[in-house]
Every structure is written in structure tokens, then in C-alpha cells.
Amino acid sequence: MREPSWTFFDVLLPLLGIAAYIYYYRALGAPSSFEGFVVLGGAMTAFWLNVLWGMAAQFYWEKETGNLQLFLVSPMSRMALLAGMALGGMFSAGVRALSTLFLGIIIFDVHMTVADPLLLVGVFVVTLIAIYGMGMMFASLFMLYGRDAWNISNLLQEPIYLVSGFYFPVRSLGPWVSAAASIIPITLGLDAMRQLLFGEQAFGLIPVDAELAILCVLAVVFLILARYALRYMENLGRKEGRLTLRWQ
């Protein structure tokens, strides 16, 4: 039932950026595992963009369309509402991510070896919980500040791609930058998945077990912060009368 053109934009256009990085690496004579880094990073980009624009900005879009008032007066948890939106967003982003991963492997002849399937699935699931928890926390900022938060997220999108190591091992940025970037859950999630798929050629930051433990902590912390942030911003917005006010 979706717009047919969206399939082209969601599936084929992201492959162009992936192709550019892969040909760069091939021209430089980089190890073949770097091509796998690009394909995996390109697939996970779908989830990260969905967190920014489908989760964090959801209340902002609802305010623009006039639905936010209905959500606020209904006797329900805001986190439950966002959790339902997150599940739908995971499905749509998962379709794009799987298609990008599958086509990238086929077209560019990328080889991946799954050493521990259960651990790989565990890392992936915990990473999604953590980044969507971060999205829930950001939803309160978008809900209150609207276009200001929108512009900030636009500004930070490309720097986050850089420091999170979407297309290269994050360890190459140095220990201090890597440690700071680990606050963003997808940094450790990508690094752990690469280690499980490419072994020693992944140039991992820290052991997978340690990264999984940190991801679990981040998931809990972001969910707790999201709960308090949504409640605080909602109460503050009600006092100031700015939550449902349309930006002119």
C-alpha cells in the first residue's frame, strides 16, 4: 500500500553512497573487510535515521498535524505510544536495512562469517533498544522546541556518522574520541557486530562482551531518562502553554 516510488528512494539510492565508499577503499587497496564495514554501516543507517526522524521527531509532526492534543488528553503513557511507533519504525527500517545488506553483499561480493549467531542477534536487539531509547529521550526536546531541535539534528547528522564509525573502524579515531562516541549506542553496536562478522579483521575497539554489557547499561539509562524527560517536558509545556502551539 506504500507509494511505489518510495521503494526506489529507500532501497536503491542508499546503495549509491555505499558504492562510493567501497570504490574508495578498493582504489586505496584497503582490506576486503572494509567493504563489509561499509555495507553493514549502510544497513544500520536506516535504523539511525528512523530514530531521528521517525521517533525523535514524531511528536513534532503530530503537533504540526494537530494530533498531539489527542495524545496528551488520552489516559495513556507517552512511552507506550512511542514504543508502538518504534515497533512500526523498526519494521519499515528493517525492510530497508535488509534490502541494503542483501543487495550490498550480492552486488559488491562482500563476505561475512557469522561466528556466533545468538550473540550477534543479542547485540543487534540490545543496540536497537538503546538507540530507540535515545530517540524517546530526544522526543521530549522535539516536542517542546520544534524546529530548533530539528535544525540541531540536521547539523549533527553527518558528524555522528563520522564519530560513530559507520563506514570505518571507530578505533582509528583514537581512544578519547572513541570513548566519547561510545555514548551513542550505535557506535558500540556496529563495532561489536563487525567483530562477530569479520573477526580479527574488524579492528575492534574493545571485546564484544564488554561492548554488550555497556549497551545494556545504555539501554536502561536512556529508557529511564526518556521517562523522566517526557514527564518533565510535558509538565513544563503545560505550564508555559507551548506544547500544542503551532510554529508559524
N, C-alpha and C positions, 0 to 999 in steps of 0.2 A: 504493500500500500504506500510505500515511500515514493517520493519524487525520483524518477529513473535517473535523472542527471546527477543526483547525489551519490549514486554508486560510483560514477566516474570520478567525482571530486574526492570521495572518501577513500577509494581504493587505488586508483591509478596515479593520481597526482602526487601522493606521498612517495611513490616509488621514484619519482624524478630526483628528489633530494637525496634519497638513499643511493641512487645510481651515481650522483655526483661525488659523494664521499668514497664510494667503492672504487671509482676510477682514479680518484686522487691517490688512494692507498696503493692501487696497482701500479700507477705511474711512479710512485716513490719506492716500490719494491718492499712494502710492508708485509709482515707475516699474514698468511691467509686468514688467521683468526680475527684480524681486524675487520675483515669484510663481514664476518659473523657478528662482531660488535655493532656494526652499523645497522644490519638487518634487525637485530634484537632491539636496539635502541629506537629504531624507526617504528617498530611494532608497539613498544611501550609508550611512544609519544602519543598514541591515540588515547590511552588512559589518562595521561597527564593533561592533555588538552580538554578532555572531558571533565576532569576535576576542576579546571579553571573556569571553563565556560558553561559546563552543564551542571556543576554542583555549586561552586562558589557564587556564580552569578545568577543562580536560579531565582532566588528571592527578588533580585533586582529586576529580572524580566517579568516576574509575577506582579511587581509593583507597577511596572510600565503598562501592563495589560489590565490592571485593575483587579487582579485576583488575590492580592496579598491581604486585603481586608478580610476576605472569607477565611483565609488560613489563620489569621490572628484571632478571630472571634470563635473559631471552632474549638471545642474542648479536646485538644489533642496535643501530643508532644511535637515540637518543631523538629526534633532529631528523628522522630519516627517518620515524619513527612520527607525529610531529606534522605533517610535511609531507603525509602521506597524509590525516590528519584535516583539514588545511587545504584540500586539494582538494575533499573532500566538503563541507566547510563553505562553500567558495566557490560550489559548485553550488546548495546549498539557499538560501544568502543571495542568490545571483544571481537565483533564481526570484522571491523576494520583492522584490528591488530592481527587476527589470524590470517586474513587475506594478505596483508602486507608481509607477514612472516612466511607464508606459504609461497607466494609469488617471488619474494626475495630469494628464498632458498632455491627455487626452480630456475629462475632466470639467471642468477649470478653464481649458481653451483656452489652454494655455501654448505659446508659440512659441520654438523653438530652431533655430539655424542652425549646422550643422557646417562650420566653415571649413576645417579640416584633419583629416580622419578618421584618418589614420595617427598623427598626433601625439596626437590625443585618445585613441586606443587605447593608445598608448605610455604616456601619463601615467596612464591607468587601471590598466594592468598593473603599472607600477612602484609606484604607490600601494598596490595590493593586496599586492605583495611586501613593501613596507616595513611596512605595518600588521600583516601576519601574522608578519613577523619580530619585531615588538614583542610580539605575542601569544606567540610561542615563548619570548621572554625572560621574560615575566610568568608563563609556565607553571611555571618553577622556583620562583617565590615562592608560587604557589598550591599547588604540590606539597608544599612544606615547611611553610607557615604556615596552610594550610587556611582556616578561617572568618575569621581575622584579615584575610587578603588579600581575601577575599570582601566583608567589610564595607567595607574601604577602597575597593574598586572601585565598590561601590554608592554610597558617599559622593561619589566623584569623577565619576560618570557625567554628571550634569547640568552641573557646572562645565566639563567637557570639551566638552559641546555648546555652551556659551557661548563659550569662548575659541577653539574651532576654527572658529567661524562656520558652523555647519551651516545656519542659516536667514537669514544676512545676511552682507554683505561683512566679512571679518575686519579689513580695513583701518580700519574705523570704531572699532576698539578702541584705536587709537593704535599708533605704531611699536614701543614697547617691549613691550607685551603681545602684539602680532602676532609679533614676533621670538621671544618666549618660547614662544608657541603653535606656532611652526613646528617645534619639536622633535617634535610629534605629526604624523606623516606625512600624516594625512588633512586637516590644515589646508591645506597647500600643494597637495595633490591636488585638493581641492574648488576652491580658488582658481584653479588652472590650468585645470581643466575648465570652470569658469564663463567664464573669459576666452575659451576656444576656442568656447564655445557662444553667448555673448552679446556678445562684442567689447568695445567701449568702455563699454557699459552694465554690465559686470561689476564695475567699480570694483576692479580687480585690485591685489594687494599689490605684486608685482614681476613682471618679464617671465616669460612661460611657460618660455622656455629656461632661465632661471636656476632656476626652481622645479623643473623636471625634473632638472637637474643635482644640486640639493640632495636631491631624492627618491632619486636613485640612490645618493648617498653615505649617506643614512639607511638605505636598504635593506641595503647592505653592512655598515654599522656594527651594525645591530640583529641581523642574522644571525650576525655574529661574536660579539657579546655574548651572544646566545642560546646559542651553542655552549658558551662558557665558563661561563655562568650555570648551565646544565643540568648540566654536569660538576661544577662546584663544589658546587651544592646536593645533587646525588646523593651525592657523596663525604662531604659534611658530614652528610647524613641517615643514611648507613650507619654513620658513627662514633657518632652520637647515638641511632640506632635509632628515628627518628621518621617516616621516610618512609611506611611502611605501617601506622602506628599509626592506628586509627580514633579520631576525635574523639568524645568522649562528651558 
